[in-house]
Amino acid sequence: MCSRTNSPGAPAEGPGETGRTARAARTGSGGGRPRSADADTAILEAARAALVELGWSGLTMGDVAARAGVAKTTLYRRWGCKSELVVDAVAVLFDELELPDLGSLVADVESVVRQFAALLERPETKTALMAVVAESTRDPALRERIRSAIVEPQKRLVLKGRERAQLRGELPCPGDPVTAARDADLIFDTVAGAVVHRTLVSAEPVDEEWARRFTRLLLSGLGAGTPSS
């Protein structure tokens, strides 16, 4: 069984903390007038509502500012353009994802798969995510922002789940750290890709049976053994 190891001097992070910290660092004020958390929340909620109602082409920074009850200059001090705003608006939704400790890797993975699918079914998540991904095909900077604001922070779920399973003895202890990091990326891509395709491309439900079958296939590939149930 593996022992828990932390990087020297690195503070412990709770679920979702990586994503929230990254966003705070990116959008936080480096000086001058302090940011208002309430204003940020109102702006991000307004952006999601406007996107669902108006679509990508109809959404404007002025409309979002009016909905949020803030000055347009306030909006531009925080986000330079609507693509940056929409990425952050959907990123905070992904921060809601948590990896529960249900006593086994099988149960933990099934739970987070269903959580992820439920999040993607929400109109504000679906509309915002598909809009920015489509726009990013023409905008490399936007692709990078999606990666740093949404994709990278959510890899915390894979790392936490793997560590917990290693401590339980369900998965082998890591060997080469470079290989372990690459494997974590591949696991994330597999889970995210399958759920996104199932919900947004195929428009099929991620129900309990699908989550169970997917988890069985995933864990067999990880060498954890095929669950008996």
Buried (B, 14 or more C-beta within 10 A) or exposed (E): EBEEEEEEEEEEBEBBBBBBBBBEEEBEEEEEEEBEEEBBEBBBBBBBBBBBEBEBEEBEBEBBBBBBEBEBEBBEBBBEEBBBBBBBBBBBBBBEBBBEEEEBBBBBBBBBBBBBBBBBEBEBBBBBBBBBBEBBEEBEEBBEBBEBBBBBBBBBBBBBBBBBBBBBEBBEEBEEEEEEEEBBEEBBEBBBEBBBEBBBEEEEEBEEEBBBEBBBEBBEEBEBEEBEE
